[in-house]
């Protein structure tokens, strides 16, 4: 393994996990998307990192925001969040030459801090996405293949009656924010034809899924925001992980995360 890479990404991942934890706690009715973005950049820089997403040509924010039917790449706006909106916060940290990437989707609430239950259709939807994320991560072991991750995610999402978005995938991550291999959330080929997972690989496992159909459209004429075609809710969960000789290692994590 490249020790410099692992050390850099471990530090970047720790910073990112701490930042996302604070952003989730800050998110509440009345807060605007752009206020969350501003806080993200301040926290990242205070902790010694740089906003990784600002290194993407043409993008000028520390986070992407996916509110309700937005799937990915939503540009933070002055929109105020409302009670029971669901919001996905996707964020990246660049540290000493290396990127990490992470996303979490939560329900906006004043009463229960957005903690997920199974009391509403939105909560049930989000519980399934989080379950699928860690099912996929558990398959990210040396000797397995990308298809094992994809199959685990797809089985959980689709068995619950939801749809995996086909046109958006997880990815390798390291010196660049997006690297090979692609990590689909669905099985696109025979498992034995998908890339082999080997120690030292760093990948971003993503669950990108919709409550309704999988089809997506570009929205808002900003060349970034992708939303559900049928306007159903969408969810996004993502962690950067390291493939080791044994179990996968979470490089980005929330305090509550358990493999």
MARRORO-917131 format. One record per atom (N, C-alpha, C, O): residue in one letter; x, y, z. Coordinates in steps of 0.2 Angstrom, whole numbers, padded with zeros to 4 digits, always signed. Each point is the difference from the previous one (the first is absolute). Example, Ala and Ser with C-alpha at 12.3 -4.5 7.8 and 13.67 -1.06 7.14 Angstrom:
<nodes>
A+0066-0028+0039/A-0004+0006+0000/A+0004+0006+0000/A+0005-0001+0003/S-0007+0006-0007/S+0004+0006+0001/S-0004+0005+0003/S+0003+0006+0001/
</nodes>
This chain:
<nodes>
X+0004-0006+0000/X-0004+0006+0000/X+0004+0006+0000/X+0006+0000+0003/X-0008+0006-0006/X+0003+0006+0000/X-0001+0004+0007/X-0006+0002+0001/X+0011-0003+0003/X-0002+0003+0007/X-0001+0008+0000/X-0004+0002+0004/X+0007+0001-0009/X-0001+0008+0000/X-0008+0001-0002/X-0003+0004+0003/X+0001-0008-0008/X-0007+0001-0002/X-0005-0002+0006/X-0004+0004+0001/X+0006-0010+0002/X-0005-0002+0005/X+0000+0005+0006/X-0005+0002+0003/X+0011+0001-0001/X+0000+0005+0005/X-0004+0006-0002/X-0003+0003+0004/X+0005-0001-0010/X-0004+0007-0002/X-0007-0001+0000/X-0004+0004+0002/X+0001-0010-0005/X-0007-0001-0001/X-0003-0002+0007/X-0006+0002+0001/X+0010-0005+0004/X-0003-0001+0006/X-0001+0007+0004/X-0005+0001+0003/X+0010+0004-0004/X-0001+0006+0003/X-0006+0004-0003/X-0004+0003+0003/X+0004-0003-0010/X-0006+0003-0004/X-0006-0003+0002/X-0005+0004+0001/X+0004-0010+0000/X-0006-0004+0002/X-0002+0002+0007/X-0006+0001+0001/X+0011+0000+0004/X-0002+0002+0006/X-0003+0007+0000/X-0005+0001+0004/X+0008+0003-0007/X-0002+0007-0001/X-0008+0000-0003/X-0004+0003+0003/X+0004-0007-0008/X-0007+0000-0004/X-0005-0002+0005/X-0006+0002+0000/X+0007-0008+0004/X-0005-0003+0004/X-0002+0005+0005/X-0006+0001+0002/X+0011+0003+0001/X-0002+0005+0005/X-0004+0005-0002/X-0005+0003+0003/X+0007+0000-0009/X-0004+0005-0003/X-0007-0002-0002/X-0005+0004+0002/X+0004-0010-0005/X-0007-0002-0002/X-0004-0001+0007/X-0006+0002+0000/X+0009-0004+0005/X-0003-0001+0006/X-0003+0007+0003/X-0006+0001+0002/X+0010+0004-0003/X-0002+0007+0002/X-0005+0003-0005/X-0005+0003+0003/X+0005-0005-0009/X-0005+0003-0005/X-0006-0003+0001/X-0005+0003+0000/X+0004-0010+0002/X-0006-0003+0001/X-0003+0003+0007/X-0006+0001+0000/X+0010+0001+0005/X-0003+0002+0006/X-0002+0008-0001/X-0005+0002+0003/X+0008+0001-0008/X-0002+0007-0001/X-0006+0000-0005/X-0004+0005+0001/X+0002-0010-0004/X-0005+0000-0005/X-0007+0000+0004/X-0001-0004+0004/X-0003+0009-0006/X-0007+0001+0004/X-0005+0004-0004/X+0003+0004-0005/X-0009-0004+0006/X-0005+0004-0004/X+0002+0007+0001/X+0002+0003+0005/X-0002+0001-0011/X+0002+0007+0000/X+0007+0001-0002/X+0002+0006-0002/X+0002-0011+0003/X+0007+0001-0003/X+0000-0001-0007/X-0004-0004-0003/X+0008+0008-0001/X+0001+0000-0007/X+0005-0005-0002/X+0005-0001+0004/X-0005-0001-0010/X+0005-0005-0003/X+0006+0004+0000/X+0006-0003+0001/X-0006+0009-0003/X+0007+0004-0001/X+0003+0001+0007/X+0006+0000+0000/X-0010+0000+0005/X+0003+0001+0007/X+0004-0006+0002/X+0005+0000+0003/X-0008-0006-0005/X+0003-0006+0001/X+0007-0001-0004/X+0005-0002+0003/X-0005+0004-0009/X+0006+0001-0004/X+0005+0004+0003/X+0006-0002+0000/X-0008+0008+0002/X+0005+0005+0003/X+0003-0003+0006/X+0006+0000+0001/X-0010-0004+0003/X+0003-0003+0007/X+0004-0005-0002/X+0006-0001+0003/X-0007-0003-0008/X+0004-0006-0002/X+0007+0003-0002/X+0005-0003+0002/X-0005+0008-0006/X+0007+0003-0002/X+0004+0002+0006/X+0006-0001+0000/X-0009+0005+0004/X+0003+0002+0006/X+0003-0005+0004/X+0006+0000+0003/X-0010-0005-0002/X+0002-0006+0005/X+0006-0004-0004/X+0005-0001+0004/X-0006+0000-0010/X+0006-0004-0004/X+0006+0004+0001/X+0005-0003+0001/X-0005+0009-0002/X+0006+0004+0000/X+0003+0001+0007/X+0006+0000+0001/X-0010+0001+0004/X+0002+0000+0007/X+0003-0006+0002/X+0005+0000+0004/X-0007-0006-0007/X+0003-0006+0002/X+0006-0002-0004/X+0003-0005+0001/X-0001+0009-0006/X+0006-0001-0003/X+0000-0003-0007/X+0005-0001-0003/X-0012+0000+0001/X-0001-0002-0007/X-0002+0005-0005/X+0000+0006+0002/X-0001-0008-0008/X-0003+0004-0005/X-0006-0003-0003/X-0001-0006+0000/X-0004+0010-0002/X-0006-0003-0003/X+0001-0003-0007/X+0002+0003-0005/X-0002-0010+0005/X+0001-0004-0006/X-0004+0002-0006/X+0003+0000-0005/X-0009+0001+0006/X-0005+0002-0005/X+0002+0006-0004/X-0002+0001-0006/X+0005+0004+0009/X+0002+0006-0003/X+0006-0001-0005/X+0002+0004-0004/X+0001-0010+0004/X+0005-0002-0005/X-0003-0003-0006/X+0004-0001-0005/X-0011+0000+0005/X-0003-0002-0006/X-0001+0006-0005/X-0003+0005+0002/X+0005-0005-0008/X+0000+0005-0004/X-0008+0003-0001/X-0004-0004-0001/X+0003+0010+0002/X-0006+0003+0000/X-0005+0000+0006/X-0005+0003+0000/X+0008-0007+0005/X-0005+0000+0006/X+0003+0004+0005/X+0006+0000+0001/X-0010+0004+0003/X+0003+0005+0004/X-0003-0001+0008/X+0000+0005+0003/X-0001-0011-0001/X-0003-0001+0006/X+0003-0006+0004/X+0004-0004-0003/X-0004+0004+0010/X+0003-0005+0004/X-0004-0006+0000/X+0002-0006+0001/X-0009+0007-0002/X-0004-0006+0000/X-0005+0000-0006/X-0001+0005-0004/X-0002-0011+0003/X-0006+0000-0005/X-0006-0002+0005/X+0001-0003+0005/X-0007+0006-0007/X-0006-0001+0004/X-0005-0003-0004/X-0002+0002-0005/X-0001-0008+0008/X-0005-0004-0003/X-0006+0001+0004/X-0001-0004+0005/X-0004+0009-0006/X-0006+0001+0004/X-0006-0004-0004/X-0001+0002-0005/X-0002-0006+0009/X-0006-0004-0003/X+0001-0003-0006/X+0003-0006+0000/X-0005+0008-0006/X+0001-0003-0006/X+0006+0001-0004/X+0001-0003-0005/X+0004+0007+0008/X+0006+0000-0003/X+0004-0006+0002/X+0001-0002+0005/X+0002-0001-0011/X+0004-0006+0001/X+0007+0002+0002/X+0003-0003+0005/X+0001+0006-0009/X+0007+0002+0001/X+0001+0007-0003/X-0003+0003-0004/X+0009+0000+0006/X+0003+0006-0003/X-0004+0006+0001/X+0001+0005-0004/X-0006-0005+0009/X-0003+0006+0001/X+0004+0006+0003/X+0004-0001+0004/X-0005+0007-0008/X+0004+0006+0003/X-0003+0003+0006/X-0006+0001-0001/X+0009+0000+0006/X-0003+0003+0006/X-0003+0007-0002/X+0003+0004-0003/X-0009-0003+0005/X-0004+0006-0001/X-0002+0003+0006/X+0002-0002+0006/X-0006+0008-0007/X-0002+0003+0006/X-0007-0003+0002/X-0003+0003+0005/X+0001-0009-0007/X-0006-0003+0002/X+0000-0002+0007/X+0005-0003+0002/X-0010+0005+0002/X+0000-0002+0007/X-0003-0007+0001/X-0005-0001-0003/X+0008-0003+0007/X-0002-0006+0001/X-0007+0000+0004/X-0001+0004+0005/X-0003-0009-0006/X-0006+0000+0004/X-0001-0007+0004/X+0004-0005-0002/X-0008+0005+0007/X-0001-0006+0004/X-0002-0006-0005/X-0005+0001-0004/X+0009-0006+0005/X-0002-0007-0004/X+0003+0000-0007/X-0001-0004-0003/X+0004+0010+0001/X+0004-0001-0006/X+0005-0006+0001/X+0002-0001+0006/X+0001-0002-0011/X+0006-0004+0001/X+0005+0003-0004/X-0001+0002-0006/X+0007-0002+0009/X+0006+0003-0003/X+0006-0004+0000/X+0002-0003+0005/X+0001+0002-0011/X+0006-0003-0001/X+0006+0005+0000/X+0000+0004-0004/X+0005-0005+0008/X+0006+0004+0000/X+0006-0004-0002/X+0002-0005+0003/X+0000+0007-0009/X+0006-0004-0003/X+0006+0005+0000/X+0000+0006-0002/X+0006-0008+0005/X+0005+0004+0002/X+0007-0003-0002/X+0000-0007+0001/X+0005+0010-0003/X+0007-0003-0001/X+0005+0005+0004/X-0001+0006+0000/X+0006-0010+0002/X+0006+0004+0003/X+0006-0002-0004/X+0001-0006-0001/X+0003+0011+0000/X+0007-0001-0003/X+0005+0001+0005/X+0000+0006+0003/X+0005-0010-0002/X+0005+0001+0005/X+0007-0004-0003/X+0000-0005-0001/X+0005+0010+0001/X+0006-0002-0002/X+0000-0005-0006/X+0004-0005+0000/X-0007+0007-0005/X+0000-0003-0007/X-0005-0006-0001/X+0000-0003-0005/X-0005+0002+0010/X-0005-0005+0000/X-0007+0002+0002/X-0001+0004+0004/X-0003-0007-0008/X-0008+0001+0001/X-0003-0005+0004/X+0002-0006+0000/X-0007+0008+0004/X-0005-0005+0002/X-0007+0003-0001/X-0001+0006-0002/X-0004-0010+0002/X-0007+0001-0003/X-0005-0003+0005/X+0001-0006+0002/X-0006+0009+0000/X-0005-0002+0005/X-0007+0003-0001/X+0000+0006-0002/X-0005-0010+0003/X-0007+0003+0000/X-0004-0003+0005/X+0000-0006+0001/X-0005+0010+0001/X-0005-0003+0005/X-0007+0004-0002/X+0000+0006-0001/X-0005-0010+0002/X-0007+0003-0001/X-0004-0001+0006/X+0000-0005+0003/X-0003+0011-0001/X-0004+0000+0006/X-0006+0004-0001/X-0001+0003-0004/X-0004-0004+0009/X-0006+0003+0000/X+0001+0007+0004/X+0003-0001+0006/X-0006+0006-0008/X+0001+0006+0003/X-0006+0001+0006/X-0006-0002-0002/X+0008+0003+0008/X-0005+0000+0005/X+0002+0004+0006/X+0006+0000+0002/X-0010+0003+0002/X+0001+0003+0006/X-0001-0004+0006/X+0002+0002+0006/X-0006-0007-0007/X-0002-0004+0006/X+0004-0006+0002/X+0001-0002+0006/X+0002-0001-0011/X+0004-0006+0001/X+0007+0000-0003/X+0003-0005-0001/X-0001+0011-0001/X+0007+0001-0003/X+0001-0004-0006/X+0006-0002-0002/X-0011+0000-0001/X+0000-0004-0006/X+0002-0007+0000/X+0002-0004-0004/X-0002+0001+0011/X+0002-0007+0001/X-0005-0004-0004/X-0006+0001+0000/X+0008-0006-0004/X-0004-0004-0004/X-0004-0005+0004/X+0002-0004+0005/X-0009+0003-0006/X-0004-0005+0003/X-0003-0004-0006/X+0002+0001-0006/X-0007-0005+0007/X-0004-0003-0005/X-0007+0003+0000/X-0005-0004-0002/X+0004+0010+0005/X-0007+0003+0001/X-0003+0003-0007/X-0006+0002+0000/X+0010-0001-0005/X-0002+0004-0005/X+0003-0003-0007/X+0005-0004+0001/X-0008+0005-0006/X+0002-0003-0007/X+0007+0003-0001/X+0005-0004-0003/X-0003+0010+0004/X+0006+0003-0001/X+0006-0003+0004/X+0005-0002-0002/X-0007+0001+0009/X+0005-0004+0004/X+0001-0007-0002/X+0006-0002+0000/X-0011-0001-0002/X+0001-0007-0002/X+0005+0000-0006/X+0004-0005-0001/X-0005+0009-0003/X+0004+0001-0006/X+0007+0001+0001/X+0005-0003-0002/X-0004+0008+0007/X+0007+0001+0002/X+0004-0005+0004/X+0006-0002-0001/X-0010-0002+0005/X+0002-0006+0004/X+0003-0005-0005/X+0005-0003+0001/X-0009+0002-0007/X+0002-0005-0005/X+0007+0002-0003/X+0004-0004-0001/X-0003+0011-0001/X+0006+0002-0003/X+0006-0001+0004/X+0005-0002-0002/X-0006+0004+0009/X+0006-0001+0004/X+0001-0008+0001/X+0006-0002+0001/X-0011-0002+0000/X+0002-0007+0000/X+0003-0003-0006/X+0005-0004+0000/X-0007+0007-0006/X+0003-0002-0006/X+0008+0002-0001/X+0004-0004-0002/X-0003+0010+0005/X+0007+0002+0000/X+0005-0004+0004/X+0005-0002-0003/X-0007+0000+0009/X+0004-0004+0004/X+0000-0008-0003/X+0005-0003+0001/X-0010+0001-0004/X+0000-0006-0003/X+0005-0001-0005/X+0004-0004-0001/X-0004+0010-0003/X+0005+0000-0006/X+0007+0001+0003/X+0005-0004-0003/X-0004+0008+0008/X+0007+0001+0003/X+0002-0007+0003/X+0006-0002-0001/X-0010-0002+0004/X+0002-0006+0003/X+0003-0005-0006/X+0004-0005+0002/X-0006+0006-0008/X+0002-0004-0006/X+0007+0002-0002/X+0003-0003-0005/X-0001+0009+0007/X+0006+0003-0003/X+0006-0003+0003/X+0004+0003+0004/X-0002-0009-0005/X+0005-0004+0003/X+0005-0002-0006/X-0002-0002-0005/X+0008+0002+0007/X+0005-0003-0005/X-0002-0007-0003/X-0001-0004+0005/X+0001+0003-0011/X-0002-0006-0003/X-0007+0000-0003/X-0001-0004-0004/X-0003+0008+0007/X-0007+0001-0003/X+0001+0005-0006/X+0006+0002-0002/X-0011-0001-0001/X+0000+0004-0006/X-0005+0006+0001/X-0005+0000+0004/X+0005+0005-0008/X-0004+0006+0000/X-0008-0003+0000/X-0004+0003+0003/X+0003-0008-0007/X-0007-0003-0001/X-0003-0002+0007/X-0006+0000+0000/X+0010-0002+0004/X-0002-0002+0007/X-0003+0006+0004/X-0005-0001+0003/X+0008+0006-0004/X-0002+0007+0003/X-0007+0001-0003/X-0005+0002+0003/X+0005-0001-0010/X-0006+0002-0004/X-0006-0005+0002/X-0005+0003+0001/X+0006-0009-0001/X-0005-0005+0001/X-0003+0001+0007/X-0006+0000+0001/X+0010+0001+0004/X-0003+0001+0007/X-0004+0006+0000/X-0005+0000+0003/X+0007+0006-0006/X-0004+0006+0000/X-0006-0001-0004/X-0006+0002+0003/X+0006-0005-0009/X-0006-0001-0004/X-0005-0004+0004/X-0006+0001+0000/X+0008-0007+0003/X-0005-0004+0003/X-0004+0003+0005/X-0006-0001+0001/X+0010+0005+0003/X-0004+0003+0006/X-0005+0006-0003/X-0005+0000+0003/X+0008+0004-0007/X-0004+0006-0002/X-0006-0003-0004/X-0006+0002+0001/X+0007-0006-0006/X-0006-0003-0004/X-0005-0004+0004/X-0006+0000-0002/X+0009-0004+0007/X-0005-0004+0003/X-0005+0004+0005/X-0005-0003+0002/X+0007+0009-0001/X-0004+0004+0004/X-0005+0004-0005/X-0004+0004+0003/X+0005-0005-0009/X-0005+0004-0005/X+0003+0006-0003/X-0004+0004-0003/X+0010-0002+0004/X+0003+0006-0002/X+0004-0001-0006/X+0001-0006-0002/X+0002+0011-0001/X+0004-0001-0006/X+0007+0003+0000/X+0001+0005+0003/X+0004-0009-0005/X+0007+0002+0000/X+0001+0005-0007/X-0003-0003-0005/X+0005+0008+0006/X+0002+0005-0006/X+0005-0003-0004/X+0006-0002+0003/X-0007+0000-0009/X+0005-0003-0004/X+0005+0004-0003/X+0006-0002-0002/X-0007+0009+0001/X+0004+0004-0004/X+0006+0003+0005/X+0004+0004-0002/X-0005-0005+0008/X+0005+0003+0005/X+0003-0006+0005/X-0004-0004+0002/X+0011+0005-0001/X+0003-0006+0003/X+0005+0003+0005/X+0002+0005+0000/X+0000-0010+0005/X+0006+0001+0004/X+0006+0000-0004/X+0000-0001-0006/X+0006+0002+0009/X+0006+0000-0004/X+0006+0000+0004/X+0000+0000+0007/X+0006-0001-0010/X+0006+0000+0004/X+0002+0007+0002/X-0003+0005-0003/X+0007-0004+0008/X+0001+0007+0002/X+0008+0000+0003/X+0002-0005+0003/X+0001+0010-0004/X+0007+0000+0003/X+0003+0007-0002/X-0002+0005+0002/X+0007-0005-0007/X+0003+0006-0002/X-0005+0004-0004/X+0000+0006+0000/X-0005-0009-0003/X-0005+0003-0003/X-0007-0001+0003/X+0000-0006+0004/X-0005+0010-0004/X-0006-0001+0003/X-0004-0006-0003/X-0003-0004+0004/X+0004+0003-0011/X-0004-0005-0003/X+0006-0004-0004/X+0003+0002-0005/X-0002-0008+0007/X+0004-0005-0003/X-0003-0006-0002/X-0006-0002+0002/X+0010-0003-0006/X-0003-0006-0001/X+0002-0004+0006/X+0004+0001+0004/X-0008-0007-0002/X-0006-0002-0005/X-0006+0003+0002/X-0001+0003+0006/X-0004-0003-0010/X-0007+0002+0001/X-0003-0006+0005/X+0002-0006+0000/X-0006+0009+0005/X-0003-0005+0005/X-0008+0001-0001/X-0003+0004+0004/X+0000-0007-0009/X-0007+0000+0000/X-0004-0002+0006/X+0002-0005+0003/X-0008+0007-0002/X-0005-0002+0005/X-0004-0006-0003/X-0005-0001+0004/X+0006-0001-0009/X-0003-0006-0003/X+0004-0004-0004/X+0006+0002-0002/X-0007-0008+0001/X+0004-0005-0004/X-0001+0001-0007/X-0005-0002-0003/X+0010+0005+0000/X+0000+0001-0007/X+0003-0005-0005/X-0001+0000-0006/X+0004-0005+0009/X+0003-0005-0004/X+0001-0006+0005/X-0001+0000+0006/X+0003-0006-0009/X+0002-0005+0005/X+0005+0001+0005/X+0005+0004-0002/X-0006-0006+0008/X+0005+0002+0005/X+0007-0001-0002/X+0004+0004+0002/X-0003-0010-0005/X+0007-0002-0002/X+0003+0005-0005/X+0006+0000-0001/X-0010+0004-0002/X+0002+0005-0005/X+0002+0007+0003/X+0002+0004-0004/X-0004-0003+0010/X+0001+0006+0003/X+0007+0001+0003/X+0003-0006+0002/X-0001+0012+0000/X+0007+0000+0002/X+0001-0003+0007/X-0004+0000+0004/X+0010-0003-0004/X+0002-0003+0007/X+0002+0005+0005/X+0004+0005-0002/X-0006-0006+0008/X+0002+0004+0006/X+0007-0003+0003/X+0000-0005+0001/X+0005+0010-0001/X+0006-0002+0003/X+0002+0005+0005/X-0002+0006+0000/X+0007-0009+0005/X+0002+0005+0006/X+0003+0006-0003/X+0004+0000-0005/X-0006+0006+0008/X+0003+0006-0001/X-0004+0004-0005/X+0001+0006+0000/X-0007-0009-0003/X-0004+0004-0003/X-0005+0005+0004/X-0001-0003+0006/X+0000+0009-0008/X-0004+0004+0004/X-0006+0002-0005/X+0001+0002-0005/X-0007-0003+0008/X-0006+0000-0005/X-0006+0004+0004/X+0000+0000+0006/X-0004+0003-0009/X-0006+0004+0003/X-0006-0005-0002/X-0002+0000-0006/X-0001-0003+0011/X-0006-0004-0001/X-0006+0004+0001/X+0000+0004+0005/X-0004-0003-0011/X-0006+0004+0001/X-0006-0004-0002/X-0001-0004-0004/X-0004+0006+0008/X-0007-0002-0001/X-0004+0006-0003/X-0001+0004+0004/X-0001-0004-0010/X-0004+0005-0003/X-0006-0003-0003/X+0000-0004-0004/X-0006+0006+0008/X-0006-0004-0002/X-0006+0005+0001/X+0000+0005+0003/X-0005-0007-0006/X-0007+0003+0000/X-0005-0003+0003/X-0001-0007+0000/X-0004+0010+0003/X-0006-0003+0003/X-0004-0002-0006/X-0004-0005+0000/X+0004+0008-0006/X-0004-0002-0006/X+0004-0003-0005/X+0004-0005+0002/X-0005+0007-0008/X+0004-0003-0006/X+0007+0002+0000/X+0002+0006+0003/X+0003-0009-0006/X+0007+0002+0000/X+0002+0005-0005/X+0006+0003+0001/X-0011+0000-0005/X+0002+0005-0005/X+0001+0006+0003/X-0003+0003+0005/X+0009+0001-0008/X+0001+0006+0003/X+0001+0005-0006/X+0001-0001-0006/X-0001+0008+0008/X+0000+0005-0005/X+0004+0006+0003/X+0001+0001+0006/X+0003+0003-0011/X+0003+0006+0003/X-0005+0005+0001/X-0005+0001-0004/X+0005+0003+0009/X-0005+0005+0002/X+0004+0006+0001/X+0006+0001+0001/X-0010+0005-0001/X+0002+0006+0002/X+0004+0004-0005/X+0002+0005+0001/X+0000-0008-0007/X+0004+0003-0005/X+0007+0002+0003/X+0002+0005-0002/X+0000-0009+0007/X+0007+0002+0003/X+0005-0005-0002/X+0006+0001+0002/X-0007-0006-0006/X+0005-0005-0003/X+0002-0004+0006/X+0005-0004-0001/X-0007+0004+0007/X+0002-0004+0006/X-0006-0004+0003/X+0001-0006+0001/X-0006+0010+0001/X-0005-0004+0004/X-0004-0005-0004/X-0003+0001-0006/X+0003-0007+0009/X-0003-0006-0003/X-0006-0002+0005/X+0001-0001+0006/X-0007+0000-0009/X-0006-0001+0004/X-0003-0006-0003/X+0001-0003-0005/X-0006+0000+0009/X-0004-0005-0002/X-0005+0002-0005/X-0003+0005+0000/X+0002-0009-0005/X-0004+0002-0006/X-0008+0000+0003/X-0004+0004-0003/X+0003-0009+0007/X-0007+0000+0002/X-0002+0004+0007/X-0005+0000+0003/X+0011+0004-0001/X-0001+0005+0006/X-0001-0004+0006/X-0002+0003+0005/X+0004-0010-0005/X+0000-0003+0006/X+0006+0001+0005/X+0005+0003-0003/X-0005-0005+0009/X+0006+0002+0004/X+0006-0004-0002/X-0001-0006-0003/X+0007+0009+0004/X+0006-0004-0001/X+0005+0000+0006/X-0001+0004+0004/X+0005-0009-0003/X+0004-0001+0005/X+0007-0001-0002/X+0002-0003-0005/X+0003+0005+0009/X+0007-0001-0002/X+0004-0001+0007/X+0000+0004+0005/X+0004-0010-0005/X+0004-0001+0005/X+0007-0002-0003/X+0000-0004-0005/X+0005+0006+0008/X+0007-0001-0003/X+0005+0000+0006/X+0000+0004+0005/X+0005-0009-0006/X+0006+0000+0005/X+0006-0002-0005/X+0000-0004-0004/X+0006+0007+0006/X+0006-0002-0003/X+0003-0005+0005/X+0001+0000+0006/X+0001-0006-0010/X+0003-0005+0004/X+0007-0003-0003/X+0001+0002-0006/X+0003-0005+0010/X+0006-0003-0002/X-0001-0008+0000/X-0002-0003+0005/X+0004+0000-0010/X+0000-0007-0001/X+0007-0002+0003/X+0005+0002-0001/X-0006-0007+0006/X+0006-0003+0004/X+0000-0007-0001/X-0004-0003-0004/X+0009+0000+0007/X+0001-0008+0000/X-0006-0003+0003/X-0002-0006-0001/X-0001+0010+0006/X-0006-0003+0004/X-0006+0004-0002/X-0003-0001-0005/X+0000+0004+0010/X-0006+0003+0000/X+0001+0007-0003/X+0005+0003+0001/X-0010+0000-0005/X+0000+0007-0002/X+0001+0005+0005/X-0002-0001+0006/X+0006+0006-0007/X+0001+0006+0005/X-0004+0006-0002/X+0001+0002-0006/X-0005+0000+0010/X-0003+0007-0001/X+0004+0005+0001/X+0003+0002+0005/X-0001+0002-0011/X+0004+0006+0001/X-0004+0006+0001/X+0002+0005+0003/X-0009-0005-0005/X-0004+0005+0002/X-0006-0003+0004/X-0003-0005-0002/X+0001+0008+0008/X-0005-0003+0004/X-0003+0005+0005/X+0003+0005+0002/X-0009-0007-0001/X-0004+0004+0006/X+0001-0005+0006/X+0002-0005+0000/X-0003+0009+0006/X+0001-0004+0006/X-0004-0006+0001/X+0001-0005+0003/X-0007+0005-0007/X-0005-0005+0001/X+0001-0006-0005/X-0003-0005+0000/X+0008+0006-0005/X+0001-0005-0005/X+0003-0007+0003/X+0005+0000+0004/X-0007-0005-0006/X+0002-0007+0002/X+0000-0004-0007/X-0005-0001-0003/X+0010-0002+0002/X+0001-0005-0006/X-0004-0007+0002/X+0000-0004-0004/
</nodes>
